[in-house]
């Protein structure tokens, strides 16, 4: 069969590798914004195209048996709808269903109206002057969270601790915003295949958004992530995981009750609080980097899962329960003032998985762009061993780049455990 993968990042490289492992032995094609060397190596051919140019992508997809869409932007623009109209099978939510990510205001209102658990206190503002007044009247020592309602690439959410911080951030925005209570706890993510009714969840992952070690610096798209040898993370228990999955299932059921059939990947980002999981946000696709933790562990056939999700016949997915640690390499100055640079990779000595992300491959010379460049993934029986494997791999990647070395280290993981214990005991 012929499979077209849309997307060019590290997430899509992980997806391409999972597709290539299928017993269907698919011929893989790609439509990507720039030449990802990892994806290109797995492809029969590829088209360099803006992934939100729906007509060009759809034209290229006309001979595909299945189109698998990675990024949120083409989903939000309605690529699945265009492909459906042309009779091309596509794995991903329609534009209406993708609003669960592309319109945070709609999602909060929907959760509230349907009584879905885990919805924090929030307020919606089309007029930013009204948002300014709300912050002035409601800011306290707990702080507030400001979220633009649209897509921000995982970098638009800002926690404010004072009126002046909120006022300054609002000056940088143009569109509507959601302002929410600040939640205390530990964040985690659950990703699931969905066929409109059935949810097939993966093990929980914890991402690290801050750019620098010790959770310092500005937010990024994610500097790395880890899983444990279990469905749950070290600071969680089975009930926490089950409650998060139940919230996701309730959300899918509520969408269906409104005539919105969500098919594809549902990503639930949660804050584990003293009273249980609260929904930070929903996304309509795999996480990046979280896909790189999960997909190498997938024992089920990716193509079979994707097709059964499209057909409405999804069953549970099977994952190998091993610990993983993913660390992103980014250009110097990232994320505020990144400087593209050429990098060299000694693949002969790397015993971890390597995922190419935002790089350009020109005649074998790998150059970073201004975003996250590539990631390494350690897989082992323990988080500690997986972290050592990922860390060893970093020394064989040279250039004006950096990574967060603390991700997955025993001290940081233990601090998460102790933090959650304090939260539960409060």
Secondary structure, DSSP 8 states (H G I E B T S, - for coil): -EEEEE--SHHHHHHHHHHHT-TT--EEEEEESS--HHHHHH-SEEEE--TT-HHHHHHHTTT-SEEEE-SHHHHHHTHHHHHHHTT--EES--HHHHHHHH-HHHHHHHHHHHT-TT---EEEESSHHHHHHHHHHH--TT-EEEEESS--TT---EEESSHHHHHHHHHT--S-EEEEE---SEEEEEEEEEESS-EEE---BEE--EEETTTEEEE-S-SEEEE-SSSS-TT--HHHHHHHHHHHHHHHHHHHHTT---EEEEEEEEEEETTEEEEEEEESS--TTHHHHHGGGB-S-HHHHHHHHHHT------B---EEEEEEEEETTTTTS----EEEE-GGG--SEEEE-SEEEETTEEEE-SSEEEEEEEEESSHHHHHHHHHHHHTTEESSEE--TTTT-HHHHHHHHHHHHHHHH-
